Amino acid sequence: MNMSLQVFELNSKEDNPFQRNFRFAVVDFSKSESYPSNFVCMLPLKLGAGKTDSVFLKLFGNKSLEQAKVLLTAALKVENDSVIKAEIERRLKLLDPVQSSQIKCSSCGKLFHPQRIRRYRKNFCQVCMKKRYGNR
């Protein structure tokens, strides 16, 4: 199968002419050279947390994440339009899992995932928060 991506820009709404929407179609050039006959499926925006019943996930199964990265990097090399390149790079960033940063507690120094409460200036872990402020 000779897979690649074909990018389509959708017409924006009249209320916001600066917003651009893109759709990424996965096409197979071993079937045909023209678009409607070589269509395979659409590339979803999010693979992990999105729909589990998308055609792309059903078609590629466990290797869908790797296949999406390969298709997007190949499209990035070929594409000339800077706006479409920026959209492809944004989609590549969405595929990479975000590492959750840990911060130090201001009181005890223990590392924890940040859940900062806006009314307090310092970052406290849950244990120190209960010690210091109780049930406020």
Order of alpha helices (4+ residues) and beta strands (2+ residues): beta-beta-alpha-beta-alpha-alpha-alpha-beta-beta-alpha
